[in-house]
Amino acid sequence: MRIIPAIDIIDGKCVRLTKGDYSTKKIYNEDPLEVANMFQDHGIQYLHLVDLDGARSSQIVNYKVLERIASKTRLKIDFGGGLKSDADLQVAFDSGAAQITGGSIAVKDPELFQTWIANYGKERIILGADVKKGKIAVSGWTESSDLELLPFVEDYLKRGLEYVICTDISRDGMLEGPSLDLYKELMDPFPEIRLIASGGISGMDDVFRLQELGCEGAIIGKAIYENRISMKDLENFITT
């Protein structure tokens, strides 16, 4: 299972939110590159970079942060937040993203999102399936749609997509454990899914549970920043 630390960006700074609530913003580092280098120095190969300003606006905002990290590290970055047009997508890839995550766009403009899959390939496009009270949430988690998780994901799997990041918003940033039942419910009918779990990881026990469940990757944020999981723990996990 891939270990994918998260860096969330507001005003160019590394922050974390609780349950996606922007009013709970906590700044952990003024320089996201410093954080990215720390990850790389401990053997991490992947990074989940989220433009929280972009998620709430009409376009990508913090692409310069992406460009800086991509050009100065070897990390393979999946980038999300604010990707609402072909132009945004091109900016993300031109700035160094290896993959992009589309959440709101997959709900609000499925035809456009499908062209991204067709044009860039299923290896480079990730579906962001963020769940709030059983429904898919959009616009930086500030809005709920009428779409339910399983039919939403199934529709895109039928269109050839493989990678899905699923976040239970009620657990994000809470350090109370991931939604194992939700992930099992998602993987049982769709064995072909490459599921990346996100939200709630509180310690290495959670990481091992997600691995046993069969998740392709695990995104870890606050547990790292609050020292619930050490970089040595992750280094050992990766090398064993």
KATAZI-V978853 format. One record per residue. PSI is psi in radians with two decimals (* if undefined). OMEGA is omega as a letter, one per 40 degrees, with the letter a starting at -180 (* if undefined). BURIAL is + if it has 24 or more other ideal C-beta (glycine too) atoms within 12 Angstrom, else -. Layout:
psi;omega;burial
PSI;OMEGA;BURIAL
PSI;OMEGA;BURIAL
//
This chain:
psi;omega;burial
2.32;i;+
2.40;i;+
2.16;a;+
1.60;i;+
2.67;a;+
2.42;i;+
2.05;i;+
2.37;a;+
2.22;i;+
2.26;a;+
0.62;i;-
0.08;a;+
2.71;i;+
2.04;a;+
2.97;i;+
2.57;i;+
2.92;i;+
2.15;a;+
0.50;i;+
0.20;a;+
2.00;a;-
-0.40;i;-
-0.21;i;-
0.20;a;-
2.28;i;-
2.15;a;-
2.20;i;-
-0.46;i;+
2.40;i;+
-0.34;a;-
1.73;i;-
-0.51;i;+
-0.65;i;+
-0.73;i;-
-0.79;i;+
-0.72;i;+
-0.64;i;+
-0.77;i;+
-0.85;a;+
-0.69;a;+
-0.35;i;-
0.37;i;+
0.04;i;-
2.42;a;+
-0.27;a;+
2.70;i;+
2.34;i;+
1.89;a;+
2.14;a;+
2.20;i;+
1.59;a;+
-0.51;i;+
-0.76;i;+
-0.64;a;+
-0.53;a;+
-0.12;a;+
-2.98;a;-
0.01;a;-
2.97;i;+
2.46;a;+
-0.93;a;+
0.75;a;+
-0.39;i;+
-0.57;i;+
-0.79;i;+
-0.84;a;+
-0.71;a;+
-0.80;a;+
-0.73;a;+
-0.61;a;+
-0.35;a;-
0.05;i;-
3.02;i;+
0.17;a;-
2.44;i;+
1.97;a;+
2.23;i;+
2.31;a;+
2.35;i;+
2.91;i;+
1.89;i;+
0.15;i;+
1.71;a;+
0.03;a;+
2.91;i;-
-0.63;a;-
-0.74;i;-
-0.76;a;+
-0.76;a;+
-0.70;i;-
-0.76;a;+
-0.84;a;+
-0.69;i;+
-0.48;a;-
-0.06;i;+
0.09;i;+
2.39;i;+
-0.60;i;+
2.80;i;+
2.67;i;+
2.18;i;+
2.10;i;+
-1.25;a;+
-0.72;a;+
-0.58;a;+
-0.41;i;+
-0.82;a;+
-0.46;i;-
1.20;a;-
-0.53;i;+
-0.75;i;-
-0.77;a;+
-0.66;i;+
-0.63;i;-
-0.56;i;-
-0.75;i;+
-0.78;a;+
-0.70;a;-
-0.60;a;-
-0.28;i;+
2.62;a;-
-0.31;i;+
-0.33;a;-
-0.15;a;+
2.20;i;+
2.39;i;+
2.19;i;+
1.93;a;+
1.60;a;+
2.17;a;+
2.30;i;+
1.96;a;+
0.74;i;-
-0.12;a;-
2.65;i;+
2.26;i;+
2.64;a;+
3.12;i;+
0.97;a;+
0.52;i;+
0.26;a;+
-0.19;i;-
2.55;i;-
2.48;i;-
-3.11;i;+
0.07;a;-
2.36;i;+
2.67;a;-
-0.98;a;+
-0.85;i;+
-0.63;i;-
-0.86;a;+
-0.75;a;+
-0.71;a;-
-0.74;a;+
-0.52;i;+
-0.66;i;+
-0.44;i;-
0.06;i;-
-0.07;i;-
2.61;i;+
-0.75;a;+
2.26;i;+
2.20;i;+
2.10;a;+
2.16;i;+
2.20;i;+
1.84;a;+
-0.56;a;+
-0.33;a;+
-0.22;a;+
2.19;i;+
0.09;a;+
-0.29;a;+
0.66;a;+
0.25;i;-
2.59;a;+
2.93;a;+
1.33;a;+
-0.72;a;+
-0.69;i;-
-0.76;a;+
-0.66;i;+
-0.73;i;-
-0.57;a;-
-0.66;a;+
-0.51;a;+
-0.85;a;-
-0.23;a;-
1.27;a;+
-0.32;a;-
-0.16;a;-
2.47;i;+
1.55;a;+
2.24;i;+
2.02;a;+
2.47;a;+
2.32;i;+
2.15;i;+
-0.20;a;+
2.22;a;+
-0.24;a;+
3.13;a;+
-0.47;i;+
-0.69;i;-
-0.68;i;+
-0.79;i;+
-0.63;i;-
-0.73;i;+
-0.65;i;+
-0.79;i;+
-0.59;a;-
-0.44;i;+
0.29;i;+
2.51;i;+
-0.53;a;+
2.84;i;+
2.15;i;+
2.21;a;+
2.20;a;+
-1.55;a;+
-0.56;a;+
-0.56;i;+
-0.85;a;+
-0.48;i;+
0.21;i;-
0.51;i;-
-0.48;i;+
2.21;a;+
2.76;i;-
-0.53;i;+
-0.67;i;-
-0.81;a;+
-0.66;i;+
-0.75;i;-
-0.69;i;-
-0.76;a;+
-0.63;a;+
-0.07;i;-
*;*;-
//
